[in-house]
């Protein structure tokens, strides 16, 4: 029955794989040892097996270990249903509506456990009942999918061959169904199944193709790449919050420079991250963008944190500056013009790409500090050093200088000033020009006589 089902959906080749079973690769060939698996993932697979279920470390972790990389996350796949997983683990939580998964907690660590999913149903076999486990739009986009199956079907559902790898910590074997190990050796990113159908089911897979190709230094298989340009417009239907999450994964991956180039090569940059549309077509803005991406890539590769708020501050800087100029030209005071410009730039972007409001405060502080870096006289530099966002503002100033949006002399001054001794700092301070820093007093008219009744009350 399973063979006929798979054959109908994916063709004879897929059915043949189900008949023959997975290719099981021993540790002597693939080289992944049990000791390389996160202890929490080992505990999770062991507990599921002891409860009578199958359990494998799956996806990106297996791929990265195969490539000699250190995995960021360790996910587990099982034949246990989500509620059954919950029964095995006291400290767990069921999340998701579109795809139900279970988070299993081990101290501060979290393991994501997914149940094997079934292959897509052919249209003539789709049920007309009220079961909403799988919901598909008219154009083929998968809106919800909680139909569960076996490992063979689960492998068919995964996006790329190098992500459809299953590692058994008990036997130290890798199970593969679609040649993912060979594709990893050849550095080929190949989608499983028909590319058009798979991209229609989930258009975000096109972004993931660009991100994985950049991150892994792979080339995209020609058949996988072919329909991307034609289907790129489907990304407009993806919820903006999910789109933002996917773009931040790319921009904070440590391979953002190549990722953005890959987006452009695939024709995916227009309309996906709207702020990139203008930046990539403006040579002046491109300089700052590439400096920001290069700087962020270096930080991530060196093991330092990278902030989405800082990246947004870089990407939206020119939009905010354009708003600020318009506000000043309309007669607003500098402070009012700046606050209104920051609000307008953030809200306009949020309408097309939903990012959390919790980032707003950090972005605004980074922007508002830029004018304060130009004030290098008196006590102002000392007060700025004590500002909690000084470092973020200073890092942004350095990027602006490298991107030719700020004076390099200014960036160099602020690089020396924090580490200078008291005498050196005093010598570095710039003397204010005549009249600078003085507040002009308004001329007051003659004081009006006080109300006599008020005086009587005061004296009485």
C-alpha positions in Angstrom: 0.0 0.0 0.0 2.8 2.4 0.9 4.6 1.6 -2.3 1.5 2.4 -4.4 0.9 5.6 -2.5 4.5 6.8 -2.9 4.6 5.8 -6.6 1.4 7.8 -7.3 2.8 10.9 -5.6 6.5 10.9 -6.4 6.9 8.3 -9.2 8.6 5.0 -9.7 12.0 6.0 -8.5 10.6 7.0 -5.0 8.6 3.8 -4.9 11.7 1.7 -5.6 13.5 3.4 -2.7 10.7 2.4 -0.4 10.9 -1.2 -1.6 14.6 -1.3 -1.1 14.6 0.6 2.2 17.1 3.2 3.2 20.8 3.0 2.5 22.4 2.3 5.9 26.0 3.7 6.2 28.2 2.4 9.0 30.4 4.7 11.1 33.5 3.4 9.4 32.4 5.1 6.3 30.7 8.4 7.5 32.9 8.9 10.6 30.2 10.5 12.9 30.8 9.2 16.5 28.2 9.1 19.3 30.4 11.4 21.4 29.8 14.2 18.8 26.1 14.2 19.6 24.8 16.7 22.2 24.1 14.9 25.5 20.5 16.2 25.6 19.9 14.7 22.1 21.3 11.4 23.3 19.1 11.4 26.3 16.0 12.2 24.1 16.7 9.4 21.6 17.4 6.9 24.4 14.2 7.7 26.3 12.1 7.4 23.2 13.6 4.0 22.3 13.1 2.7 25.8 9.5 3.7 25.4 9.2 1.5 22.3 9.6 4.2 19.6 12.2 4.8 16.9 14.3 7.9 17.3 17.1 9.5 15.2 19.1 12.6 15.2 18.0 14.2 11.9 18.6 17.0 9.4 21.1 19.8 9.7 23.1 18.3 12.7 23.9 15.1 10.7 24.7 17.2 7.6 27.1 19.5 9.5 28.8 16.6 11.3 29.3 14.9 7.9 30.9 18.1 6.6 33.1 18.5 9.6 31.2 21.4 11.0 29.9 22.0 14.5 26.1 21.8 14.5 24.2 24.7 16.0 21.1 22.6 16.9 20.4 18.9 17.3 16.9 17.8 16.2 15.3 14.4 16.7 12.7 12.6 14.5 10.5 9.8 15.8 7.5 7.7 15.0 5.9 8.7 18.3 3.0 11.1 17.9 3.4 14.6 19.5 1.1 13.6 22.5 3.1 10.4 23.0 6.3 12.4 23.0 4.8 14.6 25.7 4.0 11.5 27.8 7.6 10.3 27.6 9.1 13.7 28.7 7.8 15.5 31.7 9.6 18.7 30.8 8.3 19.2 27.3 6.0 21.5 25.4 3.8 21.1 22.3 4.2 24.1 20.0 3.1 25.1 16.5 -0.1 24.9 14.5 1.2 24.7 10.9 3.7 22.0 11.9 3.2 20.5 15.4 6.5 19.8 17.2 7.6 19.1 20.7 10.3 21.0 22.6 12.0 18.7 25.1 14.0 20.5 27.8 17.2 19.3 29.4 18.3 22.0 31.9 19.0 25.1 29.7 19.0 23.1 26.5 16.1 22.4 24.2 15.8 19.6 21.7 13.1 19.9 18.9 11.3 16.6 18.4 9.2 16.0 15.2 7.0 13.1 14.3 7.6 11.5 10.9 5.3 13.2 8.4 3.5 11.6 5.5 4.0 12.4 1.9 1.7 14.9 0.2 -1.7 13.6 -0.8 -2.6 13.6 -4.5 -5.6 15.8 -5.2 -7.9 12.9 -6.2 -7.1 11.2 -2.9 -7.7 14.3 -0.7 -10.5 13.8 1.8 -13.6 16.0 1.7 -14.3 15.5 5.4 -13.7 18.1 8.1 -10.2 16.9 9.1 -7.9 20.0 9.0 -4.7 18.1 9.6 -3.5 19.1 6.1 -4.7 22.3 4.4 -3.4 23.3 1.0 -4.2 26.5 -1.0 -5.3 26.5 -4.6 -1.8 27.3 -5.9 -0.3 24.3 -4.0 1.0 26.2 -1.0 0.9 24.0 2.2 -0.9 26.0 4.9 -1.0 23.3 7.6 0.5 19.8 7.7 0.0 17.5 10.7 -0.4 14.2 8.8 2.0 11.7 10.2 3.7 8.7 8.5 6.9 6.6 8.5 10.6 7.5 8.0 10.4 6.8 4.2 7.6 9.3 3.8 9.3 11.7 6.2 12.4 11.7 4.1 10.3 12.5 1.0 8.9 15.5 2.8 12.2 17.1 3.8 13.4 19.9 1.6 16.9 19.0 0.4 18.7 15.7 0.1 21.5 16.8 2.5 18.8 17.5 5.2 17.2 14.1 4.8 19.8 12.2 6.8 19.0 10.2 9.9 21.6 9.2 12.5 21.1 6.4 15.0 23.2 7.2 18.1 22.8 3.6 19.4 24.3 1.9 16.3 26.2 5.0 15.0 24.7 4.4 11.5 23.5 7.0 9.1 20.2 6.2 7.2 19.7 8.0 3.9 16.9 7.7 1.3 17.9 10.2 -1.4 21.6 10.3 -1.8 22.2 13.1 0.7 25.7 11.7 1.7 26.9 11.7 -1.9 25.4 15.2 -2.5 27.2 16.5 0.6 30.5 15.1 -0.8 29.9 16.8 -4.1 28.7 20.0 -2.4 25.4 19.9 -4.3 22.1 21.4 -3.0 19.3 19.3 -4.5 15.6 19.5 -3.6 13.7 16.2 -3.0 10.9 15.6 -5.5 9.6 17.9 -8.2 11.1 21.4 -7.6 8.0 23.3 -8.8 5.7 21.3 -6.5 8.0 21.6 -3.5 8.5 25.4 -3.9 4.8 25.8 -4.3 4.1 23.9 -1.1 6.4 26.2 0.8 7.9 29.2 -1.1 10.3 29.8 1.8 12.3 26.8 0.5 13.6 29.1 -2.2 15.1 31.4 0.5 16.5 28.4 2.3 18.1 27.3 -0.9 20.0 30.6 -1.1 20.9 30.5 2.6 22.2 26.9 2.6 24.1 27.4 -0.7 25.8 30.4 1.0 26.3 28.8 4.4 27.6 25.5 3.1 29.5 26.8 0.1 27.4 24.5 -2.1 26.1 25.1 -5.7 22.4 24.7 -6.3 21.5 21.8 -8.6 20.3 23.2 -12.0 17.0 21.4 -11.9 16.4 22.8 -8.4 17.3 26.3 -9.4 15.3 26.5 -12.7 11.8 27.4 -11.4 13.0 29.8 -8.6 12.8 33.0 -10.7 9.3 32.1 -12.0 7.9 31.3 -8.5 9.7 34.1 -6.5 6.5 36.1 -6.4 4.8 33.5 -4.2 6.9 34.8 -1.4 4.6 37.7 -1.2 2.0 35.4 0.4 4.3 34.3 3.2 3.4 36.0 6.6 5.8 38.9 7.1 6.8 37.6 10.6 8.0 34.3 9.1 9.7 36.1 6.3 11.5 38.3 8.8 12.7 35.2 10.8 14.0 33.6 7.6 15.9 36.7 6.5 17.5 37.2 9.9 18.7 33.6 9.7 20.4 34.5 6.5 21.8 37.9 7.6 23.1 36.5 10.9 24.3 33.2 9.6 28.0 34.2 9.4 27.7 34.0 5.6 25.4 37.0 4.9 27.6 38.6 2.3 27.4 35.6 0.0 23.8 35.0 1.0 22.8 38.4 -0.3 24.7 37.9 -3.5 23.0 34.5 -3.8 19.6 36.2 -3.3 20.3 38.6 -6.1 21.6 35.8 -8.4 18.4 33.9 -8.0 16.2 37.1 -8.4 14.9 36.8 -4.9 16.0 40.1 -3.4 13.2 42.3 -4.8 10.1 42.4 -2.6 11.4 39.8 -0.1 13.4 42.1 2.1 12.1 45.4 0.7 14.8 47.5 2.3 17.3 45.6 0.1 15.6 46.7 -3.1 16.8 50.2 -2.7 20.2 49.4 -1.1 21.3 47.0 -3.7 20.5 49.4 -6.5 22.2 52.4 -4.9 26.0 52.3 -5.1 26.3 54.8 -2.2 24.2 52.6 0.1 25.8 49.4 -1.1 29.1 50.3 0.5 27.6 50.6 4.0 25.5 47.4 3.5 28.5 45.3 2.5 30.6 46.7 5.4 27.8 45.8 7.8 27.4 42.3 6.4 31.2 41.7 6.4 31.5 43.0 10.0 28.6 40.8 11.2 29.9 37.7 9.4 33.3 38.2 11.2 31.6 38.5 14.5 29.5 35.4 14.1 32.5 33.3 12.8 34.5 34.4 15.9 31.8 33.2 18.2 30.5 36.7 19.2 26.8 37.6 19.3 25.1 39.4 16.5 22.0 41.5 17.1 19.0 41.7 14.7 18.4 45.2 16.1 21.9 46.3 15.0 21.4 44.8 11.6 18.1 46.6 11.2 19.8 49.8 12.3 22.3 49.4 9.4 19.7 48.5 6.8 17.2 51.3 7.7 19.8 54.0 8.3 19.4 55.7 5.0 15.6 55.6 5.1 15.7 57.3 8.5 18.2 59.9 7.2 15.9 60.7 4.2 13.0 61.2 6.6 15.1 63.4 8.9 16.1 65.6 6.0 12.4 66.1 5.0 11.4 66.9 8.5 14.1 69.5 8.9 13.2 71.1 5.6 9.6 71.4 6.8 10.8 73.5 9.7 10.9 71.0 12.5 13.4 71.4 15.3 16.3 68.9 15.2 15.1 66.8 18.1 11.5 66.6 16.9 12.7 65.9 13.3 14.9 63.0 14.6 12.2 61.4 16.7 9.6 61.6 14.0 12.0 60.3 11.4 12.9 57.3 13.5 9.3 56.4 14.1 8.3 56.8 10.5 11.2 54.7 9.1 10.4 51.8 11.5 6.7 51.9 11.0 6.9 52.0 7.3 9.2 49.0 7.2 7.1 47.1 9.7 4.1 47.3 7.4 5.8 45.1 4.9 8.2 43.1 7.1 7.0 42.5 10.6 9.8 42.7 13.1 9.3 42.8 16.9 8.8 46.2 18.5 11.2 45.2 21.2 14.0 46.0 18.8 12.8 49.6 18.4 14.5 51.0 21.5 17.9 49.6 20.6 17.7 50.8 17.0 16.6 54.3 18.0 19.4 54.6 20.6 22.0 53.5 18.0 20.7 56.1 15.6 20.3 59.0 18.1 23.9 58.5 19.4 25.5 59.2 16.0 25.1 63.0 16.3 26.5 62.9 19.8 29.8 61.4 18.5 30.4 64.7 16.8 30.4 66.5 20.1 34.0 66.3 21.4 34.3 69.2 23.8 33.7 69.7 27.5 32.0 66.9 29.5 30.0 65.5 26.6 32.4 62.7 25.5 32.7 61.5 29.1 28.9 61.3 29.4 28.7 59.5 26.1 31.2 56.9 27.3 28.9 56.1 30.2 25.9 55.5 28.0 24.7 51.9 28.1 24.5 51.7 24.3 27.9 53.4 23.7 29.5 50.2 22.3 26.7 49.5 19.8 26.7 53.2 18.7 30.5 53.1 18.4 30.4 49.9 16.3 27.8 51.5 14.0 30.0 54.6 13.7 32.9 52.4 12.6 30.7 50.8 9.9 29.5 54.2 8.7 33.2 55.4 8.4 34.2 52.3 6.4 31.1 52.8 4.3 32.1 56.4 3.7 29.1 57.7 5.5 31.1 59.3 8.3 34.5 60.8 8.7 37.3 58.3 9.3 39.0 60.9 11.5 35.9 60.9 13.8 35.9 57.1 14.1 39.7 57.1 14.8 39.2 59.7 17.6 36.6 57.6 19.3 38.8 54.5 19.0 41.6 56.3 20.9 39.6 58.2 23.4 38.2 55.4 25.7 41.6 53.9 26.3 43.5 57.2 26.8 44.6 58.3 30.2 43.2 61.5 31.8 45.9 63.8 30.5 45.6 62.4 26.9 41.8 62.7 27.1 42.1 66.4 28.1 44.5 67.0 25.3 42.2 65.3 22.8 39.1 67.4 23.7 38.3 69.9 21.0 37.9 73.5 22.2 34.4 74.8 21.5 34.1 77.6 19.0 33.0 81.0 20.1 29.4 80.9 21.1 29.1 77.1 20.9 27.3 75.5 23.8 25.9 78.7 25.1 22.1 78.9 25.4 20.6 82.1 24.1 18.3 83.7 26.6 15.1 85.2 25.4 14.6 88.8 26.2 12.0 89.3 28.8 9.6 92.2 28.9 9.0 94.3 32.1 7.7 92.2 35.0 4.0 92.6 35.5 2.9 93.8 38.9 1.8 91.0 41.2 -1.9 90.6 42.0 -2.6 92.7 45.1 -5.0 90.0 46.5 -2.2 87.4 46.2 0.2 89.7 48.0 -2.3 90.1 50.8 -2.8 86.4 51.2 1.0 85.8 51.2 1.5 88.5 53.9 -1.5 87.7 55.9 
